[in-house]
Amino acid sequence: HDFEANPDSYDELERRQLETHAAGIKATVSGWANDTVNEMRLACGGAGYMAENRLTGIRADLDVFSTFEGDNVVLTQLVAKEQLTAYANEFSDMDPVHLVGTVVGTVGDMVQERVRATTLWQKLIDSVTDRENTDLLERGHQIRLLTDREEHLVETAAQRMRRADSNDKISAFDTFNGAQDHILAVGQAHMDLYVFDRFVEAIDKIEEEDPNTAEVLDALLDLYFLDIVDKNKGWFLEHNRLTTERTKAATASYNRLCRSLSYYADDLIKAFGIPAILTDVPMLREAGVDPAEGAEPAGYKK
């Protein structure tokens, strides 16, 4: 919105970042939407497949979002390309030995830069004193883990492509395609951290004026982080970022949060402002659910 209002105020770097995050957000949100409607349909059993309950129609509408305005895979590649371009611009003149030394020696600086070291970020980062034993629900530790994951993936993807590029028999196109799994992991890791950044900033803005809402959103952010750990536990284990005991603890915390947040499920759903016309369907009417009100929470259990 700001760009459309005053495009000349954006320099080339800001324009590239805007394009990158627009692409990444589209791929991320449409991916979540498809995952969500699939879970909904499975949770409803046979009723979820009946056209009268509208989930099949919603699924058909959402599925196209994975392709139109840019295929999600291609958009994730675009996000990764921007991170690799920034990496190449920063370190292109260094020899490999100097490059490794610089990366290792400036981890703290890179973490601060990646999360835009405002007073909020600095406070969270400084709260981490023991990486090995800090609780996974410590916000500063979460920032470090997600940032470290992205930085490592970018660095190793660049090295992998550099090695392949040194082979005259392999074209640039084949080099890029040969590292496809790595490229997509870079794009996903960047968006995981980007969403995490926006989430923390949003909570910080409302913490004083609406502490109850902030508390629920804080728990949701923990759930978001633990979901990333759960889905990528292989990476965290293989690269010695987490131990087996800690990934097991992350899964246990994830399950506890799901149970405690179930009390707020109705309020969270209503916050999306879903029109009653979408919930006024036979399977909900038969269950006694008022489409204007939604289901009542079953009760809170810490």
Secondary structure by P-SEA (a helix, b strand, c coil): cccccccccccaaaaaaaaaaaaaaaaaaaaaaaaaaaaaaaaacccccccccaaaaaaaaaaacccccccaaaaaaaaaaaaaaaaaaacccccaaaaaaaaaacaaaaaaaaacccaaaaaaaaccccccccccccaaaaaaaaaaaaaaaaaaaaaaaaaaaacccccaaaaaaaaaaaaaaaaaaaaaaaaaaaaaaaaaaaccccaaaaaaaaaaaaaaaaaaaaaaaaaaaaaccccaaaaaaaaaaaaaaaaaaccaaaaaaacccccccccccaaaaaaccccccccccccccc
